[in-house]
């Protein structure tokens, strides 16, 4: 779940991710992507609840496709 600085829920989508295997890449986990553009320059909160026992690690990647050459898009 992703919440705004005011506590408003912006993304709330329960997911069940499964391992997937391909011949060329081997085995790994499914990924999930959702677009999000902040409306204010303030901290947002991401909540991740892992239900699988003994999960060794969870990797979160946050990317900004508008950021090029180390410079953010105007206004962000």
C-alpha positions in Angstrom: 0.0 0.0 0.0 1.3 3.5 -0.9 0.0 6.5 1.1 0.3 10.2 0.6 1.9 12.6 3.2 -1.7 13.2 4.4 -2.3 9.5 4.9 -4.6 9.1 1.8 -4.3 5.6 0.2 -3.0 6.0 -3.3 -2.3 2.4 -4.2 -3.7 -0.6 -2.4 -3.4 -3.8 -4.4 -2.9 -7.2 -2.7 -0.7 -9.4 -4.9 0.4 -13.0 -5.0 3.7 -13.2 -6.8 4.8 -16.6 -8.1 8.3 -17.8 -9.2 8.6 -18.1 -12.9 11.2 -19.9 -15.0 12.5 -19.3 -18.5 15.1 -21.2 -20.5 17.3 -18.2 -21.1 17.1 -16.4 -17.7 16.6 -19.3 -15.3 14.2 -18.9 -12.4 13.1 -15.7 -10.6 10.1 -14.0 -9.1 7.4 -12.2 -11.0 7.6 -8.4 -10.8 4.9 -5.9 -10.5 4.9 -2.2 -11.7 2.4 0.6 -11.1 2.8 4.2 -12.3 2.8 6.9 -9.7 3.5 10.7 -9.9 3.8 12.6 -6.6 1.6 15.6 -6.3 3.8 17.3 -3.6 7.4 17.2 -2.6 6.9 15.4 0.7 7.5 11.9 2.1 5.2 9.1 0.9 4.9 5.8 2.7 5.1 2.3 1.2 3.8 -0.6 3.2 4.8 -4.1 2.2 3.4 -7.1 4.1 5.1 -10.5 3.3 3.0 -13.5 4.1 5.5 -16.2 3.1 7.3 -17.7 6.0 11.1 -17.4 5.9 11.3 -14.9 3.0 15.0 -14.0 2.9 14.7 -10.6 1.2 12.3 -8.2 -0.5 13.7 -5.9 -3.2 11.9 -2.6 -4.0 12.9 -0.6 -7.0 11.7 3.0 -7.3 12.5 4.5 -10.7 11.8 7.9 -12.3 11.5 7.4 -16.1 11.4 11.2 -16.5 14.9 11.6 -14.9 17.6 11.7 -17.5 21.3 12.4 -17.1 20.9 12.8 -13.4 18.4 15.7 -13.7 14.8 15.4 -12.6 11.9 16.7 -14.7 10.9 20.3 -13.8 8.7 20.6 -10.8 9.8 17.4 -9.1 
